[in-house]
């Protein structure tokens, strides 16, 4: 058994012989209000969609990333899909 002293608290480290079930029960006792429910409203809040984001989404709709050389499979590029405005026919 190993004792650790800190400035703000004293505790004993006695976790060596605990099973997984015992650890889970101790953790549940330390956090009694935790219902283990994922909350969607928490987390990162992103800003509004900017003009740049809109242009990028439009670019992805109008283009496809594909191979440009039949012999060299390492050459890829963004190719415009026909049927969108601005195409010369």
C-alpha positions, 0 to 999 in steps of 0.5 A, a space after each residue: 500500500 502506497 501513500 501519497 501526500 499532496 498539499 490540498 488533500 491526503 489519500 491512499 492508493 489502494 486500487 491494485 486488487 480491484 476488479 472491473 466491477 468493483 471499479 465501476 461501482 466505486 466510480 458510480 458512487 463518486 458520480 451519483 447524478 451521472 445518468 450516462 445519457 449523451 447530451 447533444 446540446 453540449 460540445 463545440 458550437 460552430 459559427 454560422 455558415 460563411 460565404 466561403 463555406 457556401 462556395 466550397 459546398 457548391 464547388 463539391 457539388 459541381 466537381 469530382 476528384 478523380 484520376 486524370 491520367 490512365 497510365 499514372 494512377 498517382 495523378 488526381 485532380 478536381 474535374 468539373 461535372 458537366 450540366 452546371 451553369 458556366 459550362 461551355 457546350 
